[in-house]
Amino acid sequence: MRYFETRAQRIGWLFVAATAAGVASVLAMSSALNDDDLLAAVSSHQGSLLVGELLIFLMLTAMAGTAVLLHPVLRRRSETLALSYVLARAFEIVILSVGIVAGLLLLPLSWEHGASGGGGTSSAEVLADSLSSASDWTGYLGAQMVFSMSALVLNLAFYRYQLVPRWLSI
C-alpha cells in the first residue's frame, strides 16, 4: 500500500474516487431517469437506479473524507478557511443526500404504478416528476453551486499558502 502513505496521496485518491463515482452515477442512472414515462422507466431499470444512488453515496463518503483529511492541513494556515471548506463540503453532502432520498423514493412509487397497471395514476406521475425534479435540482444546481464555493475556498487556500504550485491552484 505504498500509494496511500502520505496524507496528500490519500486526499488525491479521495478526489479521484469522488469524481469517478460521480461520473459513473450519472451514466448508471441515465437510462432510468431519461424517459417520457418516468415510472415505467424506473420500474424497468431499478438496478441502474440503485447502482447510481450507491455510487452517489460513495461519492459523498469520499467527499467527507477529503474534508476531514484537509481540515488539519488548512487549519495550520487559516482556521477560517479550514472551517469554511469543511462547512461547504458538509452543505454539499446534505444537498446531495436529499437528492439520494428523492431518487430512492421513485422506486416504491414505480412499484405502485406497475401494480395499478399504469393507468389512472396522474397523481403518481406528478409526484414522480416532482421527485425527479428534486433529484435533478440537488444534483445539478444545488450541488454544483456549493461545489463551486468549496472549490473556490480550497483553491484560494492553495494559492495563498502555496500548498500546491500556483499554476495548479489557478
C-alpha positions as CSV (number, residue, x, y, z in Angstrom):
1,M,0.0,0.0,0.0
2,R,2.8,2.4,-0.9
3,Y,0.4,4.7,-2.7
4,F,-1.5,5.6,0.4
5,E,1.4,6.5,2.6
6,T,1.0,10.3,2.9
7,R,-2.0,12.5,3.6
8,A,-1.6,14.2,0.3
9,Q,-1.8,10.9,-1.6
10,R,-4.9,9.9,0.4
11,I,-6.6,13.2,-0.3
12,G,-5.7,12.9,-4.0
13,W,-7.1,9.4,-4.2
14,L,-10.3,10.5,-2.5
15,F,-10.7,13.3,-5.0
16,V,-10.3,10.7,-7.8
17,A,-12.7,8.4,-6.2
18,A,-15.4,11.1,-5.7
19,T,-15.0,12.2,-9.3
20,A,-15.1,8.7,-10.7
21,A,-18.2,7.8,-8.6
22,G,-20.0,10.9,-9.6
23,V,-19.4,10.4,-13.3
24,A,-20.3,6.7,-13.1
25,S,-23.6,7.5,-11.2
26,V,-24.7,9.8,-14.0
27,L,-24.0,7.1,-16.5
28,A,-25.7,4.4,-14.4
29,M,-28.9,6.4,-13.8
30,S,-29.3,8.0,-17.3
31,S,-31.4,5.1,-18.6
32,A,-33.7,5.1,-15.5
33,L,-34.4,8.9,-15.4
34,N,-34.4,10.0,-19.1
35,D,-37.7,8.7,-20.4
36,D,-41.1,10.2,-21.1
37,D,-42.8,7.6,-18.9
38,L,-40.7,8.1,-15.8
39,L,-42.4,5.5,-13.6
40,A,-42.2,2.8,-16.2
41,A,-38.6,3.5,-16.9
42,V,-37.8,3.4,-13.2
43,S,-39.6,0.2,-12.8
44,S,-37.7,-1.4,-15.7
45,H,-34.3,0.0,-14.6
46,Q,-34.5,-0.4,-10.9
47,G,-31.0,-1.9,-10.7
48,S,-29.5,1.0,-12.6
49,L,-31.1,3.5,-10.3
50,L,-29.9,1.6,-7.2
51,V,-26.4,1.4,-8.5
52,G,-26.4,5.1,-9.4
53,E,-27.6,6.0,-5.9
54,L,-25.0,3.8,-4.3
55,L,-22.3,5.5,-6.4
56,I,-23.5,8.9,-5.2
57,F,-23.3,7.6,-1.7
58,L,-19.7,6.5,-2.3
59,M,-19.0,9.9,-3.8
60,L,-20.4,11.6,-0.6
61,T,-18.2,9.3,1.5
62,A,-15.1,10.3,-0.5
63,M,-16.1,14.0,-0.2
64,A,-16.4,13.7,3.5
65,G,-13.0,12.1,3.6
66,T,-11.4,14.9,1.7
67,A,-12.9,17.5,4.1
68,V,-11.7,15.5,7.1
69,L,-8.2,15.0,5.8
70,L,-7.8,18.5,4.5
71,H,-9.0,20.3,7.7
72,P,-5.8,19.8,9.7
73,V,-3.7,21.0,6.8
74,L,-5.8,24.1,6.2
75,R,-6.2,24.8,9.9
76,R,-2.4,25.3,10.3
77,R,-2.7,28.1,7.7
78,S,-6.1,29.6,8.4
79,E,-8.8,28.5,10.8
80,T,-11.4,30.4,8.9
81,L,-10.5,28.8,5.5
82,A,-10.4,25.4,7.1
83,L,-13.8,25.7,8.7
84,S,-15.3,27.3,5.5
85,Y,-14.1,24.4,3.4
86,V,-15.5,21.8,5.8
87,L,-18.8,23.6,6.1
88,A,-19.1,24.0,2.3
89,R,-18.4,20.3,1.9
90,A,-20.9,19.4,4.6
91,F,-23.6,21.5,3.0
92,E,-22.9,19.9,-0.4
93,I,-23.2,16.4,1.2
94,V,-26.6,17.4,2.8
95,I,-27.9,18.7,-0.5
96,L,-26.8,15.6,-2.4
97,S,-28.3,13.4,0.4
98,V,-31.7,15.0,-0.3
99,G,-31.3,14.0,-3.9
100,I,-30.5,10.4,-3.0
101,V,-33.7,10.2,-0.9
102,A,-35.7,11.8,-3.7
103,G,-34.3,9.3,-6.2
104,L,-34.9,6.3,-4.0
105,L,-38.5,7.4,-3.3
106,L,-39.1,6.8,-7.0
107,L,-38.8,3.1,-6.5
108,P,-41.8,2.4,-4.3
109,L,-43.8,4.9,-6.4
110,S,-42.9,2.9,-9.6
111,W,-44.0,-0.3,-7.8
112,E,-47.4,1.1,-7.1
113,H,-47.7,2.4,-10.6
114,G,-46.9,-1.0,-12.0
115,A,-49.3,-2.7,-9.6
116,S,-52.1,-0.5,-10.8
117,G,-51.5,-1.3,-14.4
118,G,-50.1,2.2,-15.2
119,G,-53.4,3.7,-15.8
120,G,-55.3,6.4,-13.9
121,T,-52.4,7.4,-11.7
122,S,-51.9,11.0,-12.7
123,S,-51.1,12.0,-9.1
124,A,-48.4,9.3,-9.0
125,E,-46.9,10.7,-12.2
126,V,-47.0,14.3,-10.9
127,L,-45.3,13.1,-7.7
128,A,-42.7,11.2,-9.7
129,D,-42.0,14.3,-11.8
130,S,-41.6,16.3,-8.6
131,L,-39.2,13.8,-7.1
132,S,-37.2,13.6,-10.3
133,S,-37.0,17.4,-10.4
134,A,-35.9,17.5,-6.8
135,S,-33.2,14.9,-7.6
136,D,-32.1,16.9,-10.7
137,W,-32.1,20.2,-8.8
138,T,-30.0,18.8,-5.9
139,G,-27.6,17.1,-8.3
140,Y,-27.1,19.7,-10.9
141,L,-27.9,23.1,-9.5
142,G,-27.6,22.9,-5.7
143,A,-24.5,20.7,-5.6
144,Q,-22.7,22.5,-8.4
145,M,-23.2,25.9,-6.8
146,V,-22.0,24.7,-3.4
147,F,-19.2,22.7,-5.1
148,S,-18.1,25.9,-6.8
149,M,-17.9,27.6,-3.4
150,S,-15.9,24.9,-1.8
151,A,-13.6,24.7,-4.7
152,L,-13.1,28.5,-4.6
153,V,-12.3,28.3,-0.8
154,L,-9.9,25.3,-1.4
155,N,-8.1,26.9,-4.4
156,L,-7.8,30.2,-2.5
157,A,-6.1,28.4,0.3
158,F,-3.9,26.5,-2.1
159,Y,-2.9,29.7,-3.9
160,R,-2.5,31.9,-0.8
161,Y,-0.4,29.5,1.2
162,Q,1.3,27.8,-1.8
163,L,0.2,24.3,-0.8
164,V,0.4,23.3,-4.4
165,P,2.1,25.0,-7.3
166,R,0.4,28.4,-8.0
167,W,-0.4,27.5,-11.7
168,L,-2.3,24.4,-10.5
169,S,-4.4,26.3,-7.9
170,I,-5.4,28.9,-10.5
